[in-house]
Amino acid sequence: MKVLILEDEEIIRTYFVMLAKTVAGVSAVEATGSGAEALKIAEDFRPDLVLLDYDLKGQDVNGLEVGAGIKKLLPDIYTILISGFPVEYFSNQPIQPHGFVVKPIVKDKFLALIKSFISQLQSNRS
């Protein structure tokens, strides 16, 4: 499974990349802090799973909007939203991700979430 990570804070992005690479079944990881670049990477890299930071400081888009753009390119992609806002904040949004990671990040929950999507992906391909 290929994973794309969109996170504007470099230290957190680096941490997510490191964690994602430890998960069995993850074959490649790409990461960026730019919503526009995430769309370009998605088009070429064709990830199976994308982790999207909601609040992209200094950018004209948020993670949900980037996710919607990626979903147009790759309709079967799984999306996980990363945010400091509670999950309930997103209940009325027009775009719904497949999962949430609430900041501050709990390592075990983060890894379990990625593993669950690997299992779903493998089940769908069988």
N, C-alpha and C positions, 0 to 999 in steps of 0.2 A: 504494500500500500504506500502511495506517495502522499506526503503531507506538505501543505503550504501554510505558513504562519505569518499573519499580519499583526504586528505589535509595534507601536510607535516608540516604546521605551526599550532602548538597546539592551540593557542588562536583563530585562524580563524576556525579550525576544531570544537572547542567547541561552537563557535558562530553559525556555521551552524547546528550543532546538536540541539542546543537550538531553533533555528528558525524552523527547520524541524518538531520538536515535537509539535509546535503550530498549524500546519496546519491540519485542519479537513480532515480525510481520511488517514492520516499517522498512521499506526498501530505500527511500530517499526523502530528504527534507529540504525544502527551500524556505527562505524567510525574507521579509522586508518590513520596513516601517512606513511605507508609502502605499496608500490605497490605489493610486494610479498604477504603480509598479506591480502591485499584487494582481491586477487585471491582466497585465502583460505577461507576467510569470505564469498565471493560470492557463493562458492560451497556449503557451509553448510547453510547459511542464505537465499539464493535464493531471492535476492531483486528484486523489480519491477523497481526501478530507482537507478542509480548510478551517483553521482556527483564526477567528476574526476579533481583534480588539474593537470594542464599540467606540470608544472615545479616542479619535485620532487627532491629537492636538495640532492646531495650525493647518488643518486640511479642510477642504470644502466638502468632504464626505465623511460619513461614519461607517463603522464596520458592517452594519446591516445593509447599507446601500452598496458597499463593495461586494458583499455576499450576493446581493440580488444581481449585480452585473456578472459575477462569476457563474451564478446559477443559469443565466441566459446562455453562456458559453458551454457550460457543462451541466445539463439538467439533472443528472444523477448524482451530483456531488453531495457529500455530507458536509454540513456546516456546524461549527461550534462557536458560540459567541462568548467572548471574554469581557467581563465588565465588573466594575466595582458597585454598580447598581444592583439591587435585588432582582431576582428573576421576575417577580411580579411586575416590575417596571415595563417589561417587554410584552406583556400579555395582550395589549391592544395594538401592537405594531403590525403593519400589513405583511411584513416578512418575518417568518418564524424559523429560527435555527433548529437543528436537530438536537442540540444540547447546549448547556451553559457551563462555564467555569467562572465562579464568582471570586473576585480578588478580595482579600489576599489569597493567593494560590495555595492549596493543600496538595502537596506532591502526590500522595497516594490516590486522591480523587482524580487528579489530572491524568495520571497513568491509567487508572481504571476506565476512565471515559474513552481514552484513545483505544484501549484494548477492546472495549465494547463495540466500537465502530469497526474495528478490524473483524470481529466476529460477525457483525451484521453484513459487512461487505462480502466476506467469505461465504456466508449463507446465501446471499443474493446471487452469487456467481455460480453456486452449485446447481 
